[in-house]
Amino acid sequence: HLSIRRQRQMCIRDRDTAALFGGEAVDGKHTLRMNASRLEEFAACPFRHYASYLLGLSDRSPAEFTPALLGSLYHHVFDKAVERLAGSGYDWLTGDPAPVRDALRSVLEDMREEYSELANRRRASYVLERAQLLCDLHAAWMARTAAENRRTPRYTELRFGPEPEADLPAVRIATDAADVLLSGYIDRVDAGPGGATVVDYKLSGRPVQWDMFLAGRQLQLPVYMLAIAAAGDPTLAPGQAEFQPVEPDWSGNDRASLKAAGMPQHGRSQEQPAGGNAAAISNILGETRRIVGELAGRMLSGEIAAKPLRQGGGKWVACSSCSFRPVCRFDPASGARYRDTTPGSPARLRDRLLGGERFPGSANGTGGQAGGADQGAGNG
């Protein structure tokens, strides 16, 4: 265990940063190679990032259907079903859900034997039976929203990165301290009259939270938009990005509903045009580059002390989902301080961001108030 005083002083020595973040510096400048998830983990807490990525610590994987395993299952089902539909010549603009349902069911059936070996067969049978029910709901929703928004899935599992086998080049963000090369996989890219829509599947859904974006905790969608923007293909000009939930919302009058949360709009994708506003997207991507730069600078400074992020006065705290609390010894009672997200109501922060306002320092834990603070009503 670390003493509380020592924990606050923890950092990586300058001479060690090169080995940890991509080799020796050239002309005083490092190259950092990572993905959006790793940046989000560092934004949540530097010590958690250090324990996970640099020490390689993790929980044991139980022999059961964990949320991560379920997420992997649904990702595979959606990706392969869309590929099969493309191969069959299915026209998404017809809005016919039957071929979508049949494709999803076919992929699920192909996976039955593999997933039955991962857990008790009865448990596996229940999980796969429920997955089929959810996929039937998704078939109707996917077909309807594609037809309404005139969107056609064009790519699945689109890989970007510096590797020769990647589909798109890495997202390169140059900062004073480092060149950051971001890689990753985009679940799906849809083409439509308003530009390309980036789709990221989430097991339980995820709302777009602009204070978390400014803190660096919600970077996947904008980084994916940067990736397709850098491709140089005019048909892939980013028009929107959205989280699509796997698990429906069951709270409305005993009817399951599926809602996608999107950028730059905030709300249901079927109520919004796919294209969005080019200036708003440019503002989001500009802030994304700045946020990545701030996080990279903190990493290269050797920051590994426990400085957990706190949202909206405590409605979410990074510690609540951390496996390393027994060793980090972060304790507010000792005077340890959280890093708070930028204050302001969700709608107000969104409007300020899309309008072009900048929030320097938002990923450094200084609140991002240099561009003008909005105390608003909090983030609730």
C-alpha positions in Angstrom: 0.0 0.0 0.0 1.1 3.5 -0.7 1.1 6.3 1.9 -1.4 9.0 1.1 1.4 11.6 0.8 3.5 9.4 -1.5 0.4 8.6 -3.6 -0.1 12.3 -4.3 3.5 12.7 -5.5 3.5 9.7 -7.9 4.8 10.3 -11.4 6.9 8.5 -14.0 10.5 9.8 -14.3 11.2 11.6 -17.6 13.7 9.0 -18.8 11.0 6.3 -18.5 8.3 7.9 -20.6 10.0 7.0 -23.9 9.8 3.3 -23.3 6.1 3.5 -22.1 4.8 5.8 -24.9 6.3 4.7 -28.2 10.1 5.1 -28.3 12.7 7.8 -27.9 11.8 11.4 -28.6 12.9 12.8 -31.8 13.9 16.5 -31.6 12.4 16.6 -28.2 9.0 15.2 -29.4 7.5 11.9 -28.6 5.0 9.8 -30.6 2.1 8.3 -28.6 0.2 5.4 -30.1 -3.1 4.5 -28.5 -6.9 4.4 -29.0 -9.8 6.5 -27.8 -10.6 4.0 -25.0 -7.2 4.4 -23.5 -7.5 8.2 -23.5 -10.9 7.9 -21.8 -9.4 5.7 -19.1 -6.6 8.2 -18.5 -9.2 11.0 -18.3 -11.2 9.0 -15.7 -8.1 8.6 -13.5 -4.3 8.6 -14.2 -3.7 5.9 -11.6 -6.3 3.6 -13.1 -4.7 4.0 -16.5 -1.3 3.3 -15.0 -2.5 0.1 -13.3 -4.4 -1.1 -16.4 -2.2 -0.2 -19.3 1.3 0.1 -17.9 1.2 -2.5 -15.1 -1.2 -4.8 -17.0 -3.4 -5.5 -14.0 -7.0 -6.7 -14.6 -9.7 -8.7 -12.9 -10.0 -12.4 -13.5 -12.4 -13.3 -16.3 -15.2 -15.4 -14.9 -16.6 -18.3 -16.9 -19.9 -16.7 -17.5 -21.7 -14.2 -19.7 -20.2 -10.9 -18.5 -21.2 -7.6 -20.0 -18.0 -7.5 -22.0 -18.8 -10.9 -23.5 -22.4 -10.0 -24.2 -21.2 -6.8 -25.9 -18.8 -8.8 -28.0 -21.6 -11.2 -29.0 -23.9 -8.4 -30.2 -21.1 -6.6 -32.0 -20.3 -9.7 -33.9 -24.0 -10.4 -34.7 -24.7 -6.9 -36.0 -21.4 -6.7 -38.0 -21.8 -10.1 -39.7 -25.6 -9.5 -40.4 -24.9 -6.2 -42.1 -22.1 -7.8 -44.2 -24.5 -10.6 -45.3 -27.2 -8.2 -46.2 -24.7 -6.2 -48.3 -23.7 -9.4 -50.1 -27.3 -10.3 -50.8 -28.0 -6.9 -52.4 -30.5 -5.9 -49.7 -31.9 -2.3 -50.2 -32.0 -0.6 -46.8 -34.2 2.2 -48.2 -37.2 -0.1 -48.6 -37.6 -0.4 -44.8 -38.4 -4.1 -45.1 -37.4 -5.7 -41.7 -37.8 -9.3 -42.7 -34.4 -9.8 -44.4 -32.7 -7.9 -41.5 -34.3 -10.2 -39.0 -33.4 -13.3 -41.0 -29.7 -12.2 -41.3 -29.5 -11.5 -37.5 -31.1 -14.9 -36.7 -28.8 -16.7 -39.1 -25.6 -15.2 -37.5 -26.9 -16.0 -34.0 -27.5 -19.6 -34.9 -24.0 -19.9 -36.3 -22.6 -18.8 -32.9 -24.7 -21.1 -30.7 -22.2 -23.9 -30.4 -19.3 -21.6 -29.7 -21.1 -19.6 -26.9 -22.6 -22.8 -25.4 -19.1 -23.9 -24.5 -18.4 -20.7 -22.5 -21.0 -21.3 -19.8 -23.7 -23.7 -18.6 -25.7 -24.9 -21.6 -29.0 -23.9 -20.1 -27.7 -20.4 -19.3 -26.2 -20.1 -22.8 -29.5 -21.3 -24.3 -31.4 -18.6 -22.3 -28.9 -15.8 -23.3 -29.1 -16.8 -27.0 -32.9 -17.0 -26.9 -33.1 -13.6 -25.4 -30.6 -12.3 -27.9 -32.9 -13.5 -30.7 -35.8 -11.5 -29.2 -33.6 -8.4 -29.0 -32.4 -8.9 -32.5 -35.9 -9.1 -33.8 -36.6 -5.7 -32.2 -33.4 -4.3 -33.7 -34.3 -5.6 -37.2 -37.5 -3.6 -37.2 -35.8 -0.5 -35.8 -32.7 -0.7 -38.0 -34.9 -1.1 -41.2 -37.2 1.7 -40.2 -34.6 4.3 -39.2 -32.5 3.5 -42.3 -35.4 4.1 -44.6 -36.6 7.3 -42.7 -33.1 8.8 -42.7 -32.2 7.5 -46.2 -29.1 5.8 -44.8 -27.4 2.7 -46.1 -24.8 0.8 -44.0 -21.6 1.0 -46.1 -18.8 -0.4 -43.9 -18.6 -2.6 -40.8 -15.6 -3.1 -38.5 -13.7 -0.3 -40.3 -10.1 -0.3 -38.9 -8.0 2.8 -38.7 -4.4 3.0 -37.6 -0.7 3.1 -38.6 -0.6 -0.6 -39.5 -0.4 -1.5 -43.2 -3.5 -3.7 -43.0 -5.7 -0.9 -41.6 -8.5 0.3 -43.8 -7.9 4.0 -43.0 -4.8 5.8 -41.8 -4.3 6.6 -38.1 -5.7 9.8 -36.8 -2.6 12.1 -36.3 -2.9 14.9 -33.8 0.2 17.1 -33.5 0.9 18.8 -30.2 3.8 20.7 -28.8 4.9 17.7 -26.7 4.0 14.7 -29.0 2.5 13.4 -32.2 -0.5 11.3 -31.2 -1.4 8.4 -33.5 -4.9 7.1 -32.7 -6.1 3.7 -33.9 -9.3 1.8 -33.5 -12.3 0.0 -35.0 -15.5 1.7 -36.1 -18.5 -0.6 -35.7 -20.4 0.8 -38.7 -20.4 3.7 -41.2 -23.7 4.6 -42.9 -23.8 6.7 -46.1 -26.7 9.1 -46.6 -27.6 12.4 -48.3 -26.3 14.4 -45.3 -22.9 12.7 -45.1 -21.5 9.6 -43.3 -22.9 8.5 -40.0 -20.5 6.8 -37.6 -22.3 4.1 -35.5 -20.9 2.7 -32.2 -22.8 -0.2 -30.5 -23.2 0.0 -26.8 -24.7 -2.8 -24.7 -26.8 -0.6 -22.4 -26.7 2.6 -24.5 -24.9 5.7 -23.6 -26.1 9.3 -23.7 -24.0 12.0 -25.2 -22.7 14.0 -22.2 -20.9 17.2 -23.2 -19.2 17.8 -19.9 -17.7 14.3 -20.1 -16.6 14.9 -23.7 -14.8 18.1 -22.6 -13.1 16.1 -19.8 -11.8 13.5 -22.3 -14.1 10.8 -21.0 -16.3 10.5 -24.1 -14.0 10.6 -27.1 -14.9 7.6 -29.2 -17.5 9.2 -31.5 -15.5 12.3 -32.3 -12.3 10.4 -32.8 -14.1 8.1 -35.2 -15.4 11.1 -37.1 -11.8 12.4 -37.3 -10.8 9.0 -38.8 -13.3 9.1 -41.6 -12.7 12.8 -42.2 -9.0 12.1 -42.7 -9.7 9.4 -45.3 -10.1 12.1 -48.0 -13.2 10.4 -49.4 -15.9 13.1 -50.1 -18.6 10.4 -49.6 -17.3 9.8 -46.1 -17.5 13.4 -45.0 -18.8 13.1 -41.4 -22.4 14.1 -40.9 -23.2 12.5 -37.6 -22.0 10.0 -35.1 -24.2 8.1 -32.7 -24.3 5.5 -29.9 -26.8 2.7 -30.7 -27.9 0.7 -27.7 -28.3 -3.1 -27.7 -30.5 -3.2 -24.7 -33.9 -1.4 -25.2 -35.4 1.0 -22.8 -38.2 -0.9 -21.1 -39.6 1.9 -19.0 -42.3 3.2 -21.4 -45.7 1.5 -21.0 -44.4 -2.0 -21.2 -43.1 -1.3 -24.7 -39.4 -1.6 -25.5 -38.0 1.4 -27.3 -34.6 1.9 -28.9 -33.0 5.4 -29.0 -29.7 6.5 -30.4 -27.8 9.4 -28.9 -25.9 11.4 -31.5 -23.4 14.1 -32.2 -23.7 16.9 -33.0 -27.4 16.7 -32.3 -28.7 15.5 -28.9 -31.5 13.1 -29.0 -33.2 10.4 -31.1 -31.5 9.8 -34.4 -34.8 9.3 -36.2 -35.9 12.8 -35.2 -32.8 14.4 -36.6 -31.4 14.8 -40.1 -28.4 12.6 -40.7 -26.2 15.4 -42.0 -26.2 17.8 -39.1 -24.3 21.1 -39.3 -20.9 21.2 -40.9 -19.8 24.1 -38.8 -20.9 22.4 -35.6 -19.0 19.2 -36.6 -15.9 21.3 -37.3 -16.2 22.8 -33.8 -16.5 19.4 -32.2 -13.5 18.0 -34.1 -11.4 21.0 -33.2 -12.2 20.6 -29.5 -11.4 16.9 -29.8 -7.9 17.7 -31.1 -7.4 20.1 -28.2 -8.6 17.6 -25.6 -6.4 14.8 -27.0 -3.5 17.2 -26.8 -4.1 18.0 -23.2 -4.4 14.4 -22.2 -1.2 13.5 -24.1 0.6 16.3 -22.4 -0.4 15.0 -19.0 0.6 11.5 -19.9 4.1 12.6 -21.0 4.5 14.6 -17.9 4.5 11.2 -16.1 1.2 11.8 -14.3 0.0 8.5 -12.6 -1.4 9.7 -9.3 -5.0 8.9 -8.4 -7.0 12.0 -9.5 -10.4 10.6 -10.3 -12.9 12.5 -12.4 -16.2 13.6 -10.9 -19.2 14.7 -12.9 -21.8 17.2 -11.9 -21.0 17.5 -8.2 -21.0 13.7 -7.8 -23.6 12.2 -10.0 -20.8 10.0 -11.4 -17.4 9.4 -10.0 -14.6 7.4 -11.6 -14.0 5.5 -8.4 -17.4 3.8 -8.6 -16.3 1.6 -11.4 -12.7 1.1 -10.5 -11.1 -2.2 -9.5 -8.0 -0.6 -8.0 -9.5 1.3 -5.1 -7.9 -1.1 -2.5 -4.4 0.0 -3.7 -4.7 3.6 -4.8 -5.8 4.9 -1.3 -7.5 8.0 -2.7 -9.4 9.5 0.2 -11.1 12.9 0.1 -11.0 12.9 3.9 -7.2 13.4 3.7 -7.5 16.4 1.5 -7.3 14.6 -1.9 -9.3 16.4 -4.6 -11.4 15.1 -7.4 -11.1 16.6 -10.9 -14.5 18.1 -11.7 -16.0 18.3 -15.1 -16.8 21.7 -16.7 -19.9 23.1 -15.0 -23.1 24.0 -16.9 -26.4 22.5 -18.0 -26.2 19.9 -20.8 -28.1 22.0 -23.2 -26.1 25.1 -22.5 -22.7 23.3 -22.9 -23.9 21.8 -26.1 -25.0 25.1 -27.6 -21.7 26.8 -26.6 -19.6 24.0 -28.1 -21.6 23.8 -31.3 -21.4 27.6 -31.5 -17.6 27.5 -31.6 -16.7 28.4 -28.0 -13.4 26.9 -26.8 -12.8 25.4 -23.3 -9.0 25.3 -22.8 -8.0 23.3 -19.8 -11.2 21.2 -19.7 -9.2 17.9 -19.8 -6.6 19.1 -17.4 -9.0 19.3 -14.5 -9.1 23.1 -14.5 -12.8 23.1 -15.4 -12.5 24.4 -18.9 -13.9 27.8 -17.8 -11.4 30.0 -19.6 -13.9 30.3 -22.5 -16.5 31.7 -20.1 -18.1 29.8 -17.3 -21.8 28.8 -17.2 -22.8 27.8 -13.8 -26.3 26.9 -15.0 -28.2 24.2 -13.2 -25.5 21.6 -13.1 -25.5 18.4 -15.1 -28.5 16.7 -13.8 
